[in-house]
Amino acid sequence: MEDVQYRMPLIGDEAPAFTATTTQGVINFPADYKGKWVILFSHPADFTPVCTTEFMTFASMMDEFKALNTELVGLSVDSLYAHIAWLRKIQELEWNGKKHINVTFPLIEDIKMDVAKKYGMIQPNASGTQAVRAVFVIDPKGKVRTILYYPLSTGRNFDEIKRIILALQKADSDNVATPADWRPGDDVIVPTAGSCGTAKERMENQDENTYCLDWFMCFKKEKKK
């Protein structure tokens, strides 16, 4: 029988709600972030090298995410005091051109693993006491839109996390899809034709702004920024 305490929410689900103590005070999630995108991410433990590089990277990109109406929320199963001590130590470190990094986004205290279990971040075959490297992208309506999972040993790709936010926002605003390796300014995919008539019309009426490789695969040209 499935152990439901380890079930993670699925794409399209409501983000599981919780109230938690963090390094920035108490938060009510996702209610406090209504109208904003959120990257909720977990890490195995404080004072670990991979996590330290990740926090330095996230903190250094915080303004980039804020410009995309996106907030960051971290989690580990360590105590609030361990979090504070670790974040203070990060300010003293220099790595990959990053130094004097001040982590100002909330880091959740989750000693009892309540939040981690709600989001399936504790995976017993990896570790029964540490959260895996999970990333949940939550949209302004509180829906789960993307889920990424990394093993304990592998640092995350932060360019890809930012690209996901950009792609989701593009899809929502323009009712399009984004092809492989899409970047802002690249051509996008228009919704697949829903009828034979629409498919035929698209193939016959391509213009300077649209083109089709076949009836099911049509693109809209984007101006490079």
N, C-alpha and C positions, 0 to 999 in steps of 0.2 A: 504494500500500500504506500502511496506517495506521502512523504512527510511534508505537509502543507506549510510548516513554518519556514521551509526553505524555498517555497515557490516564489519566483520573481514575477512582477507584473509584466504584461506583454505589450507590444506596440499597439497603441490605440486605447489602452486601458486608462482609467483615471489613476493619476499618481497616488499611491497610498499616502494617506494623511498621517502626520505625526506632530507632536510638540517636543522640542528638544532644547537642551542647554548647549550653547556653543560659545566659542571664543569671542563672539560679538553679541552675547546675550541670548535670551530665549527666542526661538523662532517657531511659528506655526506654519507648517509646510503642507501643501503648497499655497495656502491662503494668503500668506504674507507676500507672495510673489505674483499675485494675479495681474495679468496684463504684461508680464515679462516672460522671456525665455529663461530657463534655468538649466545649468549643467550641474547635476548632482553626481558627485564622484566619490568613490571609496578608496582607501589605501590600507595596506596590511597593518602598519604600526608606525608610531612616531620614532624618530631617531634611526631610521633605516635609510640607506643611501639612495636607492631608486626613488623612494617617496620624496626625499629631500630635493632631488633634481626636478621632480614633477611639480612640487609646490613652488619652487623658485620660478619655474617656467610659467605656471598658471598666474602667479602674482605679477610677473613681468608683462603678461598679456592682458591684465585686467582691464585696462583702458580700451583695448581693442574689442573685448567682449562687451563692455558697457556701451560702446558706440553701436553695437548690434542689439541693444536692448536686452542684453543677456547677463544674468547674475551667476556667480559661482558659489557652490556650497559643497564643502568637503566633509568627509566622515572617516573616523577610525574608531576602533573599539577601545582606545586608550582613554585615560581620564582627562578632565579639563586642565588639571595642573600639569600633566605631561604635555598636553597640547601647547600650553603657554610657554613652558620651558623650551620645547622644541622650536617653536616659532621665533622665540628670542635668539636661539642659537643660529637659526637660518640667517638672521640679520648680520651675523658676523662672518658668514661664509662668502666665498667668491668661486663661481663655477661658470665656465662657458660664456664669459663676458658679463655675467650677472653678479652683482654684489649689492650689499646694503638693501636686501630685499625685505620689504615689510608686507607681510601677509595680512590683509585687512578683510578678506572675505570670511564668512563663518566656517568654523571647523567644529563639527558636531561631536560631543562627548557621547559615546555609545557603549559604555562598559557592559551593560546587560545585553547588548546586541539586539535590542528591540527593533531599531530602524534597519539595521543590517539584515535581519531576518525577513522583515517586510519586503525588502527589495532583493531577496535572494543573493545577498552579497557574501554570506557564509556558505561555502561549498565544502562539505565534509571531506571529500576526496582530495581536496587541495590543502585545507587546514580547518580544524574545528575551532580554532581560537583567533584567526585572523581573517579579515575581509579580503576577498580578491579585488583586483583593480577593475571595478565596474564604473561605467559612465552611463548615466541616464540623461537624455535631453528631454526636458519637459516644456511644452508650449505654453503660450499665455493663457490658455483655457485650462491648464492643469492636466493635459493629456501626455502620456508617454509617446514620444515620437521616434526616438532612436535608443538602442541599447548596444553598448560595446562592453566586451569582457576581455580582460588581459590576464595572463597568469601572473603569479606573484613576482616572477623573475624579470618581467618585461615591462619597460617603461612605455608610456603611451605616446602616440603621435599627435602632437598638439596642433599641427597644421591641419590634419584631417578633422580633428574635433571642430576647429573653427570653420573649415570648409562645409561640414555637415550643417552647422547653423546657417551659413550663407545659402546653401542649397535648399534647405527647408523653407527659409523665408522667401526665396525666389519662387519656389513651387506654390506656396500659399498666395503670394501676391499676384502672380501672373497666370495661375492655373496651368502650369507646365510641369514637365519632368526634366531632370538633368541627366545627361548621358555620362558614360564612364569618364572619370578624370576631369569632370566639369570644374571650371573655375569661372568667377564672375567675368562677364564679357563674352564667354563662349556661347555658341548657338545652343538653343534648348529644344526639347521635344514637345510638340503639341499633343494633346490627348488623342488616343487612337480613335479612328472613325467608328461611330457606333452603328452604321448601316452601310449597305452596298452603295446607296445613293451618295452618301457623304464621302465615301472612299473614292468613288468615281469622280465626283466634283473636285476633290482635292488634287487628284492626279492630273485633271484637265485644266486646273486654274492656279497653277503655281506661278508665283510672281517674284519680284526682286527681293521680297522679305521672307518668302517661304520656299522650301524645296522638299521633295519626297524621294527617298530611296526606293520605296515601294508603298503600297496603299496603307500599310500599317505603321510606317516609319517616316513621319514628316517632321521637319525641323523649322524653327523660326530663327532667322538671323538676328544676332545681337550686335550692337555697336560696341567695339572695344573701348574700354575706359582707360 
